[in-house]
Each structure stands twice: as structure tokens, then as C-alpha cells.
Amino acid sequence: MNTPGKITLRMLSLCAALCLPLSTMAETISAEDAAFVAATVPVPSPPLRLSAHPEIRADVFKLLGYARGSYTQGNTLIARQVLDSMYSLDDITRTMLPDGRSVLASIDAGTHGARRAAMLFDPQRKLLALGLVNGHCQAATGDAAPACLPPTHAVLTVFLPPGAEDEMAAPLLVWARQLPTMLAQAAQEQRQSIAAVEYITTRPGQPGWEPRDVPPGFSASLLHLLLPNAELNSSSSGGKIVTPAGLAGLPMRTPTEAAEAGDEPMPDADITLRSYADFHWVLNTYAKLAKGAQVKGHDDKVVFTGNDTSGRYTVTLREPNKDDGVFITVASWREK
């Protein structure tokens, strides 16, 4: 989501700011931070966490799309990492800036705020940028814990839409320096500090899966039923799991699933995607994509059943809860 040249240039500009005389820098930061803190107020606990709020989720995915990266977790959906970092229901703050912009922020309570995220809005509530305090965590290998930078060398990652200037997100740098209560009480030598700031230009239109993710035997005539704005969750072919890789080769159905299926033959292939869009939006989208199919179900599970030139297919939509998104399973049975 960025180029080496762009990162180098941006880090140099950060170095120039940090290399001010200490007295000047201390005066500037203390005044700026004090004004930011004075303009920050707690937000009463809403019915939903920010991570589950439909408008917040829509804003996050509109900016970040379904790209993956390594920030609070290794090679994971970036939007999911941001949402998880504002998961707390009791630690939400809003800062109103003099120019009408605002910063809405929350934390991952499980890390006492070591992982936290903030959204910068314009006066009309358009999302301008996202900030994520993280440890550049890499995916764990085997039973090992994920490798993350120490708290004294945390990173502030600022996500900007294409064409935006880095300086526009300056309030997020001030926000990141304000430590949540539990972190501020840590010993000085262990206290979290922002050691680097990086600016990432997002690519929101990047698909969440690739053609190579489609399992063998899946009918090409059904590819239009696979939403590009969704991430790959799992796939099966010929009665065996294809992805995730750790389960590859295992039976497609568990004994319980096989019992529930009864005489229903296993599909030749299926693929499950996950969308974080509103369930009713996904439902209405498939009402158009699977036009002519029979529809059964309601609330959190709906099944479309139809036929095309290759054979029979089903599209199953499930929303177990508001945090985990909508699971979309497209299964195909070829005509024999």
C-alpha cells in the first residue's frame, strides 16, 4: 500500500520535526497537547462498540477496503485490525478541533490501550484519515507468540486516502501521544512511546480475494456471485477442504454437518467469503445477482437456490453477530 521511496521521504520529514531544539519542541508539544486534551471529552457508552457501529464500519472499509497487512496482527485484514483497536465500550473519546474537525477514538481494552485507533473527520463528518498505534506485529509461527516491537518503540500508522497530504492528519499525531490511563501509570522505562510515524496511502478498491483463491471444480459461470469487496474465509473441492491451508485435505463436512445434510450430496466445490457490509445490503445485492433463484430464511440466515447452464447452486448468507461480518457461501453442483 506504499512505495519505499515514499516511506523514506515521509520518515525524513518526521526526523526534521523531531530534530527541533529540545526547549522549542517541549514548549510546542506541551501547548499543543494541552489544547488537545482540553478539547477531549468521554463519549457515554453507546449501545454498540465503535467496532460494531454500522456507520463507523462503513467508513473504515470505505477508506481501507479489504487489503491485508501486519500491524496489530500479522497479515490480517487491516480494517479488522483497526476495528479491533477501538473495541472497548467504555473508552471512547471525541475531540472537537477549532476548525470544526473532530477526532473519534477508542482502544483495545485487552491491551489497556497499547493498541488503539482514531478517526479524523471533517466538519461534515467525512472521514479524512485513520490513525493506528501498533507494534508492527508479524504472524506467529507454530506455537510462538506474534513478534511485535516493544512498547517503548510503538508505531503510529496513519492511513490516508489517495491524493491526501500527510500534514492534514497532524491531529492524529497529537492524539497518539496521549496515553490511556493504564499505560500512563507504567514505569517511565516501560511506558509506551511513539518511536516512528508512517503514512500509508490506501487502495480501497483492491479486491479482498484473488482468482487463484477459487477452488478447483467451481463453476466459472458463478464467478459473478463472488463479491470483490469481501475476504476469503474458506473453500472446499471434491469433498475436501482447500483453504485454510492448515485444514487442507480434511473432509469438507464434519460428522455433525454430514448428519444435518442427510441425503443432500456434497457440492462439487464451494467458497466462503466474509463481508463487513450491512447484512441487508448484502441480502439486497444477492437478490439482484441471483435473480430468479428461490429464497428461504430470514433474520440472520438466508439461502438462495438456483440453476444456471452448469448446474445447481446455492448462496447462503449468515450473520452470527455484528462483529464478525456476513459469511457468504457459494456452492455449486455440476450437471452429471
C-alpha positions in Angstrom: 0.0 0.0 0.0 3.0 2.2 -0.3 6.3 2.6 -2.0 9.8 2.5 -0.4 10.6 6.0 -1.8 7.5 7.5 -0.3 8.1 6.0 3.1 11.7 7.2 3.1 10.7 10.8 2.2 8.0 10.8 4.9 10.3 9.4 7.6 12.8 12.1 6.7 10.2 14.8 7.2 9.3 13.3 10.6 13.0 13.3 11.5 13.2 17.0 10.7 10.3 17.7 13.1 11.9 15.6 15.8 15.2 17.3 15.5 14.0 20.7 16.7 15.9 22.2 19.7 14.6 20.4 22.8 13.3 23.5 24.5 11.4 24.7 21.4 10.0 21.2 20.9 8.9 20.8 24.5 7.1 24.2 24.5 5.4 23.4 21.2 4.3 19.9 22.2 3.2 20.8 25.7 0.9 23.6 24.4 -0.5 21.5 21.6 -1.1 18.5 23.8 -2.7 20.6 26.5 -5.1 22.1 24.0 -5.9 18.7 22.6 -6.6 17.2 26.0 -8.8 20.2 27.0 -10.9 19.7 23.9 -11.3 15.9 24.5 -14.4 14.5 26.3 -15.5 11.0 27.0 -18.4 9.7 25.0 -21.1 8.0 27.0 -21.2 4.3 26.3 -23.4 3.8 23.2 -25.5 0.6 22.6 -22.7 -0.6 20.2 -19.0 -0.5 20.3 -17.4 1.7 17.6 -16.2 -1.6 16.0 -19.8 -2.8 15.6 -21.4 0.6 14.7 -22.6 0.3 11.0 -21.6 3.9 10.0 -18.1 3.5 11.6 -17.5 0.1 10.0 -18.7 1.5 6.6 -16.3 4.5 7.0 -13.3 2.2 7.9 -13.9 -0.1 4.9 -14.5 2.7 2.5 -11.0 4.1 3.3 -9.1 0.8 3.8 -11.0 -1.7 1.6 -10.1 -5.4 2.1 -6.3 -5.0 2.0 -4.2 -7.0 4.4 -1.1 -6.0 6.4 0.9 -6.6 9.6 0.2 -4.0 12.3 -1.5 -5.3 15.5 -1.6 -8.8 13.9 0.4 -10.5 11.1 -1.0 -10.5 7.5 -4.6 -9.8 8.6 -7.3 -7.6 7.2 -6.2 -4.1 8.0 -9.7 -2.8 8.6 -10.3 -5.6 11.1 -7.1 -4.6 13.0 -8.3 -1.0 13.2 -11.8 -2.1 14.4 -10.3 -4.4 17.0 -8.3 -1.5 18.3 -11.4 0.5 19.0 -13.3 -2.4 20.6 -13.8 -1.0 24.1 -17.2 0.1 25.0 -16.1 2.3 27.9 -13.1 4.1 26.5 -14.5 6.2 23.7 -13.4 9.9 23.4 -14.3 12.7 21.0 -12.0 15.8 20.4 -13.5 18.9 18.8 -10.8 20.9 17.0 -11.1 24.7 16.5 -11.5 24.3 12.7 -14.6 22.1 13.1 -12.8 18.8 12.5 -13.1 16.1 15.1 -11.2 13.0 16.4 -13.2 10.0 17.5 -11.1 7.4 19.3 -11.2 4.2 21.3 -8.9 1.4 22.5 -8.4 -2.3 22.7 -9.1 -2.8 26.4 -7.3 -6.2 26.3 -4.0 -4.4 25.8 -5.0 -1.4 28.1 -4.8 0.8 25.0 -1.4 -0.2 23.8 -3.3 -0.8 20.6 -5.7 2.0 19.8 -7.2 3.7 16.8 -8.6 7.1 16.0 -10.7 8.6 13.1 -10.2 12.2 11.9 -13.4 13.7 10.5 -14.1 16.9 8.7 -16.9 19.3 9.9 -19.4 17.4 7.7 -18.3 14.1 9.2 -16.4 12.8 6.2 -13.6 10.5 7.2 -10.3 12.2 6.4 -7.7 9.8 7.9 -7.2 6.9 10.4 -4.6 6.5 13.0 -3.5 3.2 14.4 -1.0 2.7 17.3 0.6 -0.7 16.8 3.7 -2.8 17.2 4.2 -3.9 13.5 3.3 -7.5 14.7 4.3 -10.3 12.4 2.3 -13.6 12.0 3.2 -16.2 14.6 5.0 -19.4 13.6 3.7 -22.6 15.2 3.1 -22.1 18.9 5.3 -19.0 19.1 3.7 -15.7 20.1 3.4 -13.0 17.5 6.6 -10.9 17.2 5.9 -7.3 17.9 8.0 -4.2 18.6 8.5 -3.4 22.4 6.1 -0.8 23.8 8.9 1.8 24.0 9.1 1.6 20.2 5.5 1.7 19.2 4.5 2.9 15.7 1.7 5.3 14.7 0.4 4.3 11.3 -1.6 7.0 9.6 -3.9 5.8 6.7 -4.7 8.4 4.1 -6.9 8.4 1.0 -5.2 8.8 -2.4 -4.1 12.4 -3.0 -4.2 13.5 0.6 -1.3 15.4 2.2 0.4 14.0 5.2 0.1 17.3 7.1 -3.7 17.1 7.0 -3.5 14.2 9.6 -1.5 16.2 12.2 -4.2 16.0 14.9 -3.7 12.2 14.9 0.0 12.6 15.9 -1.1 14.7 19.0 -3.8 12.1 19.8 -1.3 9.2 19.7 0.9 10.9 22.3 -2.0 10.9 24.8 -1.5 7.6 26.7 -4.6 5.8 28.1 -4.7 5.8 31.9 -3.3 2.3 32.5 -0.3 3.0 30.2 0.4 6.4 31.7 0.8 4.7 35.1 3.6 2.4 33.9 7.1 3.0 35.0 9.0 5.5 32.8 11.4 3.0 31.3 8.5 0.7 30.3 6.0 3.3 29.3 4.7 3.2 25.7 6.1 5.9 23.4 5.7 6.5 19.7 9.1 5.9 18.1 8.0 6.3 14.5 5.2 7.6 12.4 4.4 6.2 9.0 1.9 7.4 6.4 0.2 4.8 4.2 -1.8 5.7 1.1 -4.7 3.3 0.9 -6.1 1.4 -2.1 -9.7 0.9 -1.1 -10.7 -0.7 -4.5 -8.3 -3.6 -4.1 -10.3 -6.9 -4.2 -10.3 -9.0 -1.0 -9.6 -12.2 -2.8 -7.8 -13.3 -6.0 -8.8 -15.7 -8.9 -6.3 -18.2 -7.5 -8.5 -18.5 -4.4 -11.4 -20.0 -6.3 -11.3 -23.8 -5.6 -11.0 -26.4 -8.4 -14.3 -27.5 -9.8 -16.1 -24.3 -9.0 -18.2 -23.3 -12.0 -16.9 -20.3 -13.9 -20.5 -19.3 -14.6 -20.9 -18.5 -10.9 -17.9 -16.2 -10.5 -20.2 -13.2 -10.7 -21.7 -14.3 -7.3 -18.4 -13.7 -5.5 -18.3 -10.2 -4.2 -15.0 -8.5 -4.8 -15.4 -6.4 -1.6 -15.1 -9.4 0.7 -12.3 -11.6 2.1 -11.6 -15.3 1.6 -12.7 -17.3 4.6 -12.6 -20.9 3.4 -13.1 -23.2 0.3 -13.6 -26.8 -0.5 -13.5 -29.1 -3.6 -14.2 -32.7 -4.2 -15.3 -33.3 -0.6 -12.0 -32.0 0.9 -11.1 -28.6 2.4 -8.8 -26.5 0.2 -8.4 -23.4 2.5 -7.4 -22.5 5.1 -4.1 -24.2 4.4 -3.9 -25.6 8.0 -7.0 -27.7 7.3 -6.3 -28.6 3.7 -7.2 -32.3 2.9 -9.7 -32.7 5.8 -13.3 -33.8 5.0 -15.5 -31.0 3.7 -18.2 -31.8 6.3 -17.8 -32.6 10.0 -19.9 -35.6 11.2 -22.4 -33.1 12.6 -22.7 -31.3 9.3 -23.0 -34.5 7.4 -25.8 -35.7 9.7 -27.6 -32.4 9.2 -27.2 -32.6 5.4 -28.8 -36.1 5.3 -29.1 -37.3 1.7 -28.1 -33.9 0.3 -25.0 -34.6 -1.9 -21.9 -32.6 -1.2 -21.2 -29.8 -3.6 -18.5 -30.2 -6.2 -17.0 -27.0 -4.8 -17.8 -24.2 -2.6 -16.2 -21.0 -1.4 -17.0 -18.8 1.7 -16.3 -15.1 1.7 -16.8 -12.6 4.5 -18.2 -9.2 4.0 -18.3 -6.5 6.7 -21.1 -4.6 4.9 -24.6 -4.3 6.4 -26.4 -7.6 6.2 -29.4 -6.1 4.4 -27.1 -4.5 1.9 -25.6 -7.9 1.2 -29.0 -9.5 1.0 -30.3 -6.9 -1.5 -27.2 -7.3 -3.6 -27.7 -11.0 -3.9 -31.3 -10.6 -4.7 -30.1 -8.9 -7.9 -27.0 -11.2 -8.5 -29.1 -14.4 -8.1 -32.2 -13.1 -9.8 -34.7 -15.9 -10.4 -33.4 -18.0 -7.5 -35.7 -19.3 -4.8 -35.2 -17.6 -1.4 -35.7 -19.1 2.0 -34.8 -17.9 5.5 -35.0 -14.7 7.4 -33.1 -12.6 10.0 -29.5 -13.8 10.2 -29.6 -16.6 7.6 -30.9 -16.6 4.1 -30.4 -19.2 1.3 -30.8 -18.6 -2.4 -31.2 -21.7 -4.6 -30.9 -21.6 -8.4 -29.8 -23.2 -11.6 -27.7 -22.0 -14.5 -26.1 -23.6 -17.5 -23.6 -25.5 -15.4 -26.0 -27.0 -12.9 -27.4 -26.1 -9.5 -26.0 -23.6 -7.0 -26.8 -22.1 -3.5 -25.8 -18.9 -1.9 -26.0 -18.9 1.9 -25.8 -15.7 3.8 -25.1 -15.8 7.6 -24.5 -13.1 10.2 -23.7 -14.8 13.5 -23.2 -11.4 15.2 -22.4 -7.8 14.4 -18.7 -8.0 14.9 -17.7 -11.0 12.6 -19.4 -9.8 9.5 -21.6 -11.6 6.9 -20.5 -15.0 5.8 -21.3 -15.7 2.1 -21.1 -19.4 1.0 -21.5 -20.1 -2.8 -21.8 -23.8 -3.5 -22.1 -25.5 -7.0 -23.3 -28.9 -8.2 -22.4 -29.6 -11.8 -24.9 -31.5 -14.0 -23.8 -35.1 -14.4 
